[in-house]
Amino acid sequence: MITILGASGKTGRATAEILLDQGEKVRVIARNREHLAALEKQGAEVMAGDAGDAHFLASALHGSDAVYALLPPHPTTPDFLAYADDIGEGITQAVRSAGVKYVVFLSSVGGELPSGTGPIVGLHRQEKRFAAVKGLNTVTLRAGYFFENHFMSLPLIKHQGINGSALAGDVPFAQIATRDIGAAAAEALRSRDFSGFEVRELLGPRDLSMDEVTRILGEAIGQHDLKYVQFPYDAAQHAMVEAGLSQSMASMYVEMSQGFNEGVIHALDGRNARNTTPTRFEDFAKQVLAPVYRAQ
């Protein structure tokens, strides 16, 4: 049995779908059972409950040969790191209690750093928790910036005719499609070809700057003169709070942006065959982002 936490999210759903297509026995877990209906139709065993409930999680993980774990996002939490610590400790306790031997954990580029990376600090702490569990084999997938994060830019482009964020326009960094993360996670969960604590980076096909992302996206939506604007950190934080994020979460994202801008957050291994994934942003922009933009 392979159990997927956060199965209603982007990477969890992709991982579950791939494993089910491959004929694996899969259990999926999320807060809302309705969000798992499609996976249940594909043959997944479904369990709905709160990821913060260690007792529920221990029961849900019972009998699992391998587990896909992540820290679910919480954009309105008043203290993100406290939330991440609570959820992460609960998952770790459940893994230990259920006797799980293999975990694939979704982390991020920069996950080796204990501070200065915004929400990635929470992932760093969770990596340390899993590494400390005796007898547990963990592979942590340090993935790049999700292509799907650019969905957040579409309303700005639609209403103001620009793309922008706190990220610098001319700094290239690793960006990746979540489907490719799901494929890597599924392969690791099936093969269980790791022992102890292992790190694998997932970097997408090439590094992209926000200027390049904006040019590619502009071409995909028919706005060939679309420009990217880097917002001041305080203005970006204010805009995120106005959009509904907590002060804590907004400040975390600004700190992460600063980490990318200053080169603090970066891949360690260099690009190679194992960490280079296939989905190009050009294709993603045309096939995924552009239709959503036109439907707004």
VOBA-1610 file (N, C-alpha, C; in pm, whole numbers, padded with zeros to 5 digits, always signed):
BEGIN
Met+00084-00119+00000Met+00000+00000+00000Met+00088+00125+00000Ile+00057+00217-00092Ile+00123+00347-00097Ile+00021+00453-00057Thr+00053+00534+00043Thr-00040+00633+00093Thr+00008+00773+00055Ile-00086+00853+00006Ile-00055+00987-00043Ile-00122+01090+00047Leu-00044+01170+00117Leu-00098+01283+00192Leu-00119+01401+00097Gly-00217+01484+00129Gly-00242+01600+00043Gly-00283+01562-00096Ala-00364+01457-00109Ala-00396+01402-00240Ala-00491+01489-00321Ser-00551+01590-00258Ser-00636+01682-00334Ser-00556+01799-00391Gly-00429+01809-00356Gly-00344+01916-00407Gly-00276+01877-00538Lys-00198+01968-00591Lys-00140+01949-00724Lys-00044+01832-00731Thr+00057+01828-00644Thr+00156+01721-00654Thr+00101+01590-00602Gly+00021+01596-00494Gly-00037+01473-00439Gly-00130+01406-00538Arg-00216+01484-00602Arg-00308+01427-00701Arg-00232+01366-00818Ala-00131+01439-00867Ala-00053+01388-00980Ala+00016+01257-00943Thr+00073+01251-00824Thr+00140+01128-00779Thr+00042+01012-00771Ala-00075+01036-00713Ala-00175+00931-00699Ala-00225+00883-00836Glu-00252+00975-00926Glu-00302+00938-01059Glu-00202+00851-01133Ile-00075+00887-01125Ile+00028+00809-01194Ile+00039+00670-01135Leu+00040+00659-01004Leu+00050+00528-00939Leu-00072+00441-00970Leu-00190+00499-00970Leu-00311+00422-01002Leu-00306+00374-01147Asp-00259+00459-01237Asp-00245+00418-01377Asp-00148+00301-01392Gln-00053+00293-01300Gln+00048+00186-01304Gln+00004+00061-01229Gly-00119+00064-01178Gly-00174-00054-01112Gly-00136-00071-00967Glu-00082+00034-00905Glu-00043+00024-00765Glu-00165+00036-00673Lys-00154-00022-00555Lys-00257-00008-00452Lys-00231+00123-00379Val-00327+00215-00385Val-00305+00351-00338Val-00415+00392-00240Arg-00373+00453-00130Arg-00465+00516-00035Arg-00441+00667-00041Val-00548+00743-00051Val-00534+00889-00062Val-00599+00956+00059Ile-00535+01062+00107Ile-00579+01131+00227Ile-00588+01280+00199Ala-00697+01340+00240Ala-00716+01485+00234Ala-00825+01522+00333Arg-00839+01651+00357Arg-00939+01698+00453Arg-01081+01674+00402Asn-01104+01697+00272Asn-01238+01693+00214Asn-01252+01570+00124Arg-01342+01479+00161Arg-01361+01356+00084Arg-01410+01385-00058Glu-01492+01489-00074Glu-01545+01521-00206Glu-01434+01552-00305His-01325+01610-00257His-01214+01644-00345His-01136+01522-00392Leu-01165+01407-00334Leu-01096+01283-00369Leu-01183+01190-00454Ala-01301+01239-00495Ala-01397+01153-00566Ala-01339+01095-00694Ala-01267+01177-00771Ala-01212+01129-00899Ala-01108+01020-00875Leu-01027+01035-00771Leu-00927+00933-00741Leu-00993+00805-00691Glu-01102+00821-00616Glu-01176+00703-00570Glu-01232+00625-00688Lys-01280+00695-00789Lys-01332+00629-00909Lys-01222+00555-00984Gln-01098+00603-00972Gln-00985+00536-01035Gln-00940+00413-00957Gly-00993+00396-00836Gly-00961+00278-00758Gly-00886+00304-00629Ala-00867+00430-00594Ala-00795+00460-00470Ala-00883+00436-00348Glu-00821+00392-00240Glu-00887+00387-00109Glu-00882+00528-00051Val-00993+00578-00002Val-01003+00716+00041Val-01020+00725+00192Met-00945+00817+00254Met-00963+00851+00394Met-00959+01002+00407Ala-01062+01058+00469Ala-01070+01203+00486Ala-01051+01239+00632Gly-00969+01339+00659Gly-00947+01381+00796Gly-00847+01495+00803Asp-00822+01540+00921Asp-00736+01655+00946Asp-00590+01612+00956Ala-00506+01672+00871Ala-00363+01638+00874Ala-00298+01678+01006Gly-00364+01765+01083Gly-00310+01803+01212Gly-00346+01708+01325Asp-00424+01606+01294Asp-00467+01507+01395Asp-00375+01386+01385Ala-00279+01377+01476Ala-00180+01269+01470Ala-00245+01132+01486His-00349+01122+01568His-00418+00993+01586His-00483+00948+01456Phe-00553+01040+01388Phe-00612+01006+01259Phe-00503+00964+01159Leu-00394+01042+01156Leu-00289+01010+01059Leu-00226+00874+01086Ala-00203+00842+01212Ala-00144+00712+01243Ala-00234+00599+01194Ser-00365+00615+01211Ser-00460+00516+01161Ser-00459+00513+01009Ala-00452+00631+00946Ala-00455+00638+00801Ala-00328+00579+00738Leu-00217+00588+00809Leu-00091+00537+00755Leu-00067+00390+00789His-00152+00333+00873His-00133+00194+00914His-00133+00102+00791Gly-00034+00013+00786Gly-00025-00081+00675Gly+00039-00026+00550Ser+00091+00096+00555Ser+00153+00158+00437Ser+00296+00112+00420Asp+00328+00072+00298Asp+00468+00038+00266Asp+00550+00164+00241Ala+00485+00267+00186Ala+00553+00392+00155Ala+00451+00505+00161Val+00500+00626+00192Val+00412+00741+00210Val+00469+00861+00136Tyr+00381+00933+00067Tyr+00415+01064+00010Tyr+00369+01169+00109Ala+00462+01251+00156Ala+00432+01349+00261Ala+00466+01489+00214Leu+00387+01583+00260Leu+00412+01725+00235Leu+00352+01806+00348Leu+00384+01934+00352Leu+00323+02026+00446Leu+00218+02105+00370Pro+00089+02084+00396Pro-00014+02152+00319Pro-00005+02303+00336Pro-00026+02380+00230Pro-00023+02526+00243Pro-00137+02577+00330His-00114+02692+00391His-00217+02755+00475His-00197+02906+00465Pro-00251+02969+00359Pro-00221+03110+00333Pro-00274+03208+00436Thr-00367+03166+00521Thr-00424+03259+00619Thr-00379+03234+00762Thr-00289+03140+00783Thr-00245+03112+00919Thr-00174+03234+00979Pro-00202+03265+01106Pro-00139+03383+01167Pro+00009+03364+01199Asp+00057+03240+01202Asp+00199+03213+01229Asp+00238+03091+01148Phe+00294+03113+01030Phe+00318+03002+00939Phe+00413+02899+00997Leu+00524+02941+01054Leu+00622+02844+01101Leu+00568+02762+01218Ala+00488+02822+01305Ala+00425+02746+01412Ala+00330+02642+01354Tyr+00253+02683+01253Tyr+00163+02589+01184Tyr+00243+02475+01121Ala+00350+02508+01050Ala+00430+02406+00983Ala+00493+02310+01083Asp+00537+02364+01197Asp+00595+02277+01300Asp+00489+02182+01358Asp+00369+02232+01382Asp+00263+02148+01438Asp+00227+02035+01340Ile+00203+02071+01215Ile+00168+01971+01114Ile+00283+01872+01094Gly+00403+01925+01084Gly+00519+01839+01059Gly+00545+01742+01172Glu+00531+01788+01296Glu+00551+01699+01411Glu+00444+01591+01413Gly+00319+01628+01379Gly+00212+01529+01375Gly+00236+01423+01270Ile+00281+01464+01153Ile+00311+01366+01047Ile+00424+01275+01090Thr+00526+01332+01150Thr+00640+01251+01194Thr+00598+01149+01299Gln+00517+01191+01395Gln+00468+01100+01498Gln+00385+00987+01434Ala+00301+01022+01336Ala+00217+00923+01272Ala+00300+00822+01193Val+00402+00869+01124Val+00491+00781+01048Val+00560+00684+01144Arg+00607+00737+01256Arg+00675+00652+01355Arg+00578+00551+01416Ser+00460+00597+01453Ser+00361+00511+01518Ser+00313+00400+01425Ala+00297+00433+01296Ala+00246+00335+01199Ala+00355+00240+01150Gly+00480+00267+01185Gly+00589+00180+01142Gly+00624+00192+00995Val+00598+00307+00937Val+00630+00330+00795Val+00781+00324+00776Lys+00825+00261+00668Lys+00968+00245+00642Lys+01020+00338+00533Tyr+00930+00384+00443Tyr+00974+00467+00331Tyr+00886+00591+00320Val+00950+00708+00312Val+00878+00835+00293Val+00942+00911+00179Val+00858+00961+00090Val+00900+01059-00011Val+00841+01192+00031Phe+00927+01288+00058Phe+00883+01417+00113Phe+00906+01529+00013Leu+00802+01609-00011Leu+00814+01724-00100Leu+00873+01842-00024Ser+00994+01877-00059Ser+01062+01993-00003Ser+01083+02095-00114Ser+01186+02174-00104Ser+01212+02280-00202Ser+01361+02303-00217Val+01401+02350-00335Val+01533+02408-00348Val+01552+02508-00234Gly+01664+02502-00168Gly+01687+02584-00050Gly+01653+02515+00080Gly+01605+02390+00073Gly+01564+02317+00192Gly+01676+02286+00289Glu+01801+02305+00246Glu+01914+02281+00336Glu+01939+02398+00430Leu+01870+02511+00407Leu+01898+02634+00482Leu+01804+02649+00601Pro+01857+02683+00719Pro+01772+02692+00840Pro+01702+02826+00857Ser+01736+02926+00775Ser+01673+03057+00793Ser+01688+03138+00664Gly+01613+03247+00655Gly+01626+03340+00544Gly+01558+03298+00416Thr+01469+03198+00423Thr+01407+03147+00300Thr+01255+03147+00305Gly+01197+03217+00403Gly+01051+03222+00411Gly+00991+03087+00446Pro+00887+03045+00373Pro+00820+02919+00406Pro+00908+02796+00389Ile+01017+02808+00316Ile+01108+02694+00299Ile+01173+02654+00431Val+01179+02748+00526Val+01232+02714+00659Val+01150+02601+00721Gly+01018+02604+00703Gly+00934+02497+00755Gly+00968+02363+00694Leu+01002+02362+00566Leu+01042+02237+00499Leu+01177+02188+00551His+01269+02280+00573His+01399+02243+00631His+01380+02173+00765Arg+01293+02227+00849Arg+01271+02166+00980Arg+01209+02028+00967Gln+01121+02010+00868Gln+01060+01878+00849Gln+01161+01778+00796Glu+01250+01821+00709Glu+01358+01733+00665Glu+01435+01680+00786Lys+01466+01768+00879Lys+01541+01729+00998Lys+01462+01629+01083Arg+01330+01647+01092Arg+01248+01554+01170Arg+01253+01414+01108Phe+01233+01406+00979Phe+01235+01274+00915Phe+01373+01210+00926Ala+01476+01290+00911Ala+01612+01235+00918Ala+01642+01177+01055Ala+01572+01224+01158Ala+01599+01179+01294Ala+01520+01054+01334Val+01428+01009+01248Val+01348+00891+01282Val+01429+00764+01254Lys+01455+00689+01358Lys+01536+00568+01346Lys+01467+00466+01258Gly+01540+00412+01160Gly+01488+00307+01073Gly+01406+00358+00957Leu+01385+00488+00947Leu+01305+00544+00837Leu+01396+00579+00719Asn+01353+00539+00601Asn+01423+00575+00478Asn+01345+00688+00411Thr+01412+00801+00392Thr+01345+00920+00339Thr+01421+00972+00218Val+01348+01003+00112Val+01405+01083+00004Val+01328+01214+00001Thr+01399+01324+00011Thr+01338+01455+00008Thr+01357+01514-00131Leu+01247+01551-00193Leu+01249+01607-00328Leu+01256+01759-00317Arg+01372+01814-00343Arg+01388+01958-00338Arg+01356+02016-00476Ala+01232+02056-00490Ala+01181+02100-00621Ala+01196+02249-00639Gly+01197+02290-00765Gly+01200+02431-00799Gly+01064+02497-00782Tyr+01058+02621-00821Tyr+00937+02704-00816Tyr+00834+02647-00912Phe+00711+02628-00863Phe+00608+02562-00945Phe+00564+02651-01062Phe+00552+02593-01181Phe+00488+02664-01292Phe+00349+02713-01251Glu+00279+02632-01173Glu+00142+02664-01134Glu+00133+02791-01049Asn+00244+02835-00989Asn+00241+02959-00913Asn+00205+03079-01002His+00227+03065-01132His+00200+03176-01223His+00051+03197-01247Phe-00033+03104-01201Phe-00177+03130-01205Phe-00210+03259-01129Met-00134+03286-01022Met-00161+03404-00939Met-00140+03534-01015Ser-00062+03529-01123Ser-00034+03650-01200Ser-00145+03684-01299Leu-00230+03589-01331Leu-00326+03610-01439Leu-00424+03725-01413Pro-00479+03739-01293Pro-00568+03855-01270Pro-00496+03989-01287Leu-00372+03999-01241Leu-00294+04121-01257Leu-00275+04153-01405Ile-00240+04051-01483Ile-00222+04072-01626Ile-00353+04113-01692Lys-00460+04049-01651Lys-00591+04076-01712Lys-00637+04218-01684His-00618+04265-01561His-00678+04391-01520His-00583+04511-01530Gln-00450+04484-01522Gln-00356+04596-01525Gln-00259+04591-01643Gly-00260+04480-01716Gly-00178+04471-01836Gly-00030+04454-01811Ile+00007+04414-01688Ile+00147+04388-01656Ile+00156+04258-01575Asn+00275+04201-01570Asn+00305+04093-01478Asn+00401+04149-01374Gly+00391+04103-01251Gly+00480+04157-01150Gly+00473+04083-01018Ser+00580+04095-00940Ser+00588+04036-00806Ser+00712+04093-00740Ala+00745+04041-00621Ala+00867+04084-00552Ala+00993+04019-00608Leu+00977+03921-00694Leu+01093+03856-00755Leu+01158+03949-00857Ala+01291+03948-00863Ala+01362+04026-00963Ala+01334+03971-01102Gly+01327+04058-01200Gly+01295+04014-01334Gly+01407+03942-01406Asp+01532+03973-01371Asp+01646+03924-01449Asp+01723+03811-01383Val+01672+03755-01275Val+01743+03648-01204Val+01683+03512-01242Pro+01757+03427-01312Pro+01704+03295-01346Pro+01710+03199-01229Phe+01607+03114-01217Phe+01605+03013-01112Phe+01522+02895-01160Ala+01535+02783-01090Ala+01470+02658-01131Ala+01318+02671-01118Gln+01246+02631-01223Gln+01100+02630-01223Gln+01054+02499-01287Ile+00941+02445-01236Ile+00903+02309-01271Ile+00752+02291-01270Ala+00702+02201-01354Ala+00561+02163-01354Ala+00535+02062-01243Thr+00424+02079-01171Thr+00395+01987-01061Thr+00372+01845-01110Arg+00325+01829-01234Arg+00307+01694-01289Arg+00441+01619-01292Asp+00547+01690-01321Asp+00680+01628-01324Asp+00726+01590-01184Ile+00688+01670-01085Ile+00719+01633-00947Ile+00643+01506-00911Gly+00515+01500-00950Gly+00436+01380-00924Gly+00497+01256-00987Ala+00550+01270-01108Ala+00612+01156-01175Ala+00735+01108-01099Ala+00817+01202-01052Ala+00936+01165-00976Ala+00899+01102-00843Ala+00797+01158-00777Ala+00752+01101-00649Ala+00698+00961-00669Ala+00618+00941-00773Ala+00560+00809-00799Ala+00669+00706-00824Glu+00770+00742-00900Glu+00879+00648-00928Glu+00954+00611-00800Ala+00979+00710-00715Ala+01049+00680-00590Ala+00964+00594-00498Leu+00834+00618-00493Leu+00746+00540-00408Leu+00734+00396-00456Arg+00737+00376-00586Arg+00730+00240-00642Arg+00862+00165-00621Ser+00973+00230-00652Ser+01102+00160-00652Ser+01162+00145-00513Arg+01136+00247-00427Arg+01196+00250-00292Arg+01345+00221-00299Asp+01410+00292-00390Asp+01553+00270-00417Asp+01640+00367-00337Phe+01602+00392-00213Phe+01679+00485-00130Phe+01685+00430+00011Ser+01786+00472+00083Ser+01800+00430+00222Ser+01856+00545+00303Gly+01826+00541+00433Gly+01868+00651+00517Gly+01797+00779+00477Phe+01870+00888+00467Phe+01814+01016+00426Phe+01884+01062+00299Glu+01807+01080+00192Glu+01863+01116+00062Glu+01794+01239+00007Val+01870+01323-00061Val+01817+01444-00125Val+01822+01429-00275Arg+01710+01462-00341Arg+01706+01467-00488Arg+01647+01600-00531Glu+01720+01673-00613Glu+01669+01798-00666Glu+01587+01773-00792Leu+01484+01855-00813Leu+01400+01852-00933Leu+01392+01995-00984Leu+01448+02019-01104Leu+01476+02156-01144Leu+01405+02202-01270Gly+01315+02121-01327Gly+01255+02163-01452Gly+01353+02149-01567Pro+01314+02189-01690Pro+01403+02171-01805Pro+01517+02272-01812Arg+01494+02395-01760Arg+01600+02497-01758Arg+01559+02607-01661Asp+01658+02682-01615Asp+01628+02796-01529Asp+01558+02905-01611Leu+01466+02975-01546Leu+01391+03082-01610Leu+01389+03204-01520Ser+01404+03322-01579Ser+01384+03447-01505Ser+01239+03489-01522Met+01195+03580-01438Met+01058+03630-01450Met+01040+03712-01578Asp+01146+03775-01627Asp+01137+03842-01757Asp+01107+03740-01867Glu+01176+03624-01863Glu+01153+03520-01963Glu+01013+03460-01949Val+00973+03434-01826Val+00839+03381-01802Val+00733+03475-01859Thr+00751+03604-01837Thr+00654+03703-01885Thr+00651+03708-02037Arg+00766+03702-02100Arg+00770+03701-02247Arg+00698+03580-02303Ile+00725+03463-02245Ile+00664+03338-02293Ile+00514+03340-02269Leu+00473+03385-02151Leu+00332+03391-02119Leu+00261+03493-02207Gly+00325+03607-02230Gly+00266+03708-02317Gly+00242+03655-02458Glu+00336+03579-02510Glu+00319+03520-02643Glu+00203+03420-02643Ala+00190+03344-02535Ala+00086+03241-02528Ala-00054+03303-02524Ile-00067+03423-02465Ile-00200+03484-02452Ile-00222+03595-02555Gly-00124+03613-02645Gly-00141+03712-02749Gly-00108+03854-02709Gln-00034+03872-02597Gln+00010+04005-02554Gln+00163+04011-02567His+00208+04037-02688His+00351+04026-02717His+00435+04137-02656Asp+00370+04242-02606Asp+00442+04350-02540Asp+00426+04346-02388Leu+00383+04233-02334Leu+00364+04220-02189Leu+00496+04243-02116Lys+00492+04328-02013Lys+00612+04362-01938Lys+00606+04308-01796Tyr+00724+04284-01741Tyr+00735+04240-01601Tyr+00785+04357-01517Val+00725+04374-01399Val+00762+04480-01306Val+00796+04417-01171Gln+00914+04446-01118Gln+00945+04402-00983Gln+00890+04503-00884Phe+00805+04455-00792Phe+00745+04543-00692Phe+00838+04555-00571Pro+00841+04671-00507Pro+00915+04682-00379Pro+00860+04582-00279Tyr+00946+04536-00190Tyr+00906+04431-00097Tyr+00786+04472-00012Asp+00786+04595+00038Asp+00676+04636+00124Asp+00545+04646+00046Ala+00553+04691-00079Ala+00433+04700-00162Ala+00380+04561-00196Ala+00471+04468-00224Ala+00430+04332-00254Ala+00363+04267-00134Gln+00419+04290-00016Gln+00359+04232+00105Gln+00221+04290+00129His+00207+04421+00112His+00077+04485+00130His-00026+04429+00032Ala+00015+04410-00092Ala-00077+04357-00194Ala-00122+04215-00160Met-00031+04134-00106Met-00069+03998-00069Met-00167+03996+00047Val-00147+04085+00142Val-00241+04094+00255Val-00377+04140+00204Glu-00378+04237+00115Glu-00503+04285+00057Glu-00575+04173-00018Ala-00497+04080-00074Ala-00555+03968-00148Ala-00605+03856-00057Gly-00579+03867+00076Gly-00633+03770+00169Gly-00532+03687+00245Leu-00403+03703+00217Leu-00302+03629+00292Leu-00282+03692+00429Ser-00241+03611+00524Ser-00208+03665+00656Ser-00078+03745+00647Gln-00057+03831+00746Gln+00069+03905+00752Gln+00188+03810+00757Ser+00173+03703+00834Ser+00280+03605+00846Ser+00315+03543+00712Met+00211+03500+00639Met+00235+03433+00513Met+00292+03529+00409Ala+00240+03652+00407Ala+00289+03751+00312Ala+00436+03783+00339Ser+00472+03799+00465Ser+00612+03829+00498Ser+00703+03711+00464Met+00652+03589+00480Met+00729+03471+00443Met+00758+03468+00293Tyr+00657+03499+00212Tyr+00675+03499+00067Tyr+00772+03609+00024Val+00766+03723+00089Val+00860+03830+00056Val+01002+03788+00091Glu+01019+03725+00207Glu+01152+03677+00245Glu+01204+03574+00145Met+01116+03484+00099Met+01156+03386-00002Met+01196+03454-00132Ser+01120+03555-00175Ser+01154+03629-00297Ser+01291+03693-00284Gln+01318+03751-00169Gln+01448+03812-00146Gln+01559+03707-00152Gly+01530+03587-00100Gly+01628+03478-00106Gly+01660+03437-00248Phe+01559+03432-00335Phe+01584+03404-00477Phe+01662+03518-00541Asn+01620+03642-00513Asn+01682+03758-00577Asn+01831+03769-00544Glu+01866+03733-00422Glu+02005+03749-00377Glu+02088+03622-00396Gly+02028+03520-00455Gly+02102+03397-00481Gly+02122+03308-00360Val+02053+03340-00251Val+02062+03256-00131Val+01994+03122-00157Ile+01881+03125-00224Ile+01808+03003-00260Ile+01849+02962-00400His+01915+02848-00410His+01961+02801-00541His+01985+02652-00535Ala+01987+02589-00651Ala+02016+02446-00659Ala+02162+02420-00623Leu+02188+02303-00566Leu+02323+02269-00521Leu+02397+02177-00616Asp+02323+02091-00686Asp+02387+01983-00762Asp+02429+02022-00903Gly+02379+02134-00953Gly+02398+02160-01095Gly+02299+02078-01176Arg+02273+02120-01297Arg+02173+02051-01377Arg+02231+01922-01436Asn+02155+01812-01421Asn+02198+01684-01475Asn+02075+01606-01523Ala+02097+01487-01576Ala+01988+01410-01636Ala+01882+01374-01533Arg+01922+01351-01410Arg+01826+01306-01310Arg+01737+01420-01260Asn+01791+01540-01248Asn+01710+01648-01190Asn+01646+01739-01295Thr+01672+01713-01423Thr+01611+01790-01531Thr+01484+01721-01577Thr+01371+01787-01562Thr+01242+01727-01592Thr+01189+01778-01727Pro+01092+01707-01789Pro+01063+01731-01931Pro+00971+01846-01967Thr+00875+01883-01882Thr+00772+01978-01925Thr+00829+02119-01940Arg+00818+02174-02061Arg+00868+02308-02089Arg+00764+02413-02050Phe+00812+02528-02004Phe+00719+02634-01968Phe+00645+02686-02092Glu+00709+02683-02206Glu+00643+02725-02329Glu+00515+02645-02352Asp+00523+02514-02333Asp+00407+02427-02353Asp+00304+02446-02242Phe+00352+02461-02119Phe+00262+02481-02007Phe+00184+02611-02023Ala+00251+02716-02067Ala+00185+02845-02084Ala+00075+02836-02189Lys+00101+02768-02300Lys+00002+02757-02407Lys-00113+02666-02368Gln-00081+02553-02306Gln-00181+02450-02283Gln-00259+02467-02153Val-00200+02532-02055Val-00262+02539-01921Val-00294+02683-01881Leu-00196+02772-01885Leu-00219+02908-01838Leu-00307+02989-01934Ala-00279+02980-02064Ala-00352+03062-02160Ala-00504+03035-02159Pro-00550+02909-02156Pro-00693+02887-02151Pro-00759+02945-02025Val-00691+02937-01913Val-00747+02994-01790Val-00752+03146-01801Tyr-00650+03205-01858Tyr-00649+03351-01876Tyr-00765+03395-01964Arg-00788+03326-02073Arg-00895+03365-02166Arg-01033+03344-02105Ala-01044+03251-02011Ala-01174+03222-01950Ala-01210+03322-01841Gln-01114+03406-01798Gln-01142+03500-01689Gln-01243+03605-01734
//
